[in-house]
Amino acid sequence: MAAEFPSKNWKDYELLDSGRGEKLERFGKYILSRPEPKALWDKQMGEEEWKRMAHTTFSPGADFGKAGKEDSGTWNRIKNMPDQWWIEYASEGGPRFNLRLGLTAFKHVGVFPEQASNWEYIYMQTTRIAARNKSQNLPAPKILNLFAYTGAASLAAKCAGADVTHLDSVRQVVSWAHENQDRSGLDGIRWIVEDAMKFVARETRRGNLYQGIILDPPAYGHGPNGEKWKLDECLYDMMLGIAKILSPKDSFMVLNLYSNGFSAMLGETVVRQAFRLTKQDKMQSGELVLSDRFGKALPLSIFVRLER
């Protein structure tokens, strides 16, 4: 199992400090202070320095931490800054795209920076498969992004020449992802607002296959028609469905998990059992981690990747 960090060459993001249940981050030219339950250690900088640097801070609401309200609260501006602004993700030899950020009613801003190494992996695998398809006069690889949020992973696949299907149950974030596509000078992504489990079941019945599947399921959630999602109860059945629509060769799968109760080994076991792996299949797992200026490593999610 590996620990992976965003590239230090990403100019528009930096974790400045972390500790005492908070993190101080720079997105472009704006600095945000917000809760981070996994930052169990002391801050390196003092409270006054945090306040001096931050443009805005996030105050948890009364229901903060409860299922469905885990990240609710309000932003408190200290300095002038817009409600929305843009940053760029760019890496040498990798994907390049733009992301609109915003101060939402939750502590999220429209991007999870620790996911950058997944974006690089998606770009690399899609590029590999696209080249092989081209050599065999096959169409562009079909990539499915489930629970796709504002679409950074979709954009990474699109940058590599994929035929991308982007699915999320929340119409507003799908529209947000569409804005990111347009601002990045890309087009052609297929946008779907639907419950992920229902979509996968329908694709199974239709016999549709994908050469790449990306999924980042929440611990709790709701579909567009009120469907309830609880990760503990649905993950294995979801993976059984994914196994039926992932192409048996020249394909990849990326599973990302934020739930505190899950480990990389648990994720590996779920994938291994659902996919009935062969000796030719390659699987890797690990943690996605941010590192602040003082070298404190902040693990935020686990990943499992399958390559065929």
Secondary structure, DSSP 8 states (H G I E B T S, - for coil): -EEE---TT-TTEEEEEEETTEEEEEETTEEEEEE-TT--S--SS-HHHHHHH-SEEEEE-TTTTSTT-TTBEEEEESS---SEEEEEEE-TTS-EEEEEEE--SBS--S--GGGHHHHHHHHHHHHHHHHHHHHTT----EEEEES-TT-HHHHHHHHTT-EEEEEES-HHHHHHHHHHHHHTT----EEEES-HHHHHHHHHHHT--BSEEEE---SEEE-TTS-EEEHHHHHHHHHHHHHHHB-SSS-EEEEEE--TT--HHHHHHHHHHHHT--TT-EEEEEEEEEE-TT--EEEEEEEEEEE-
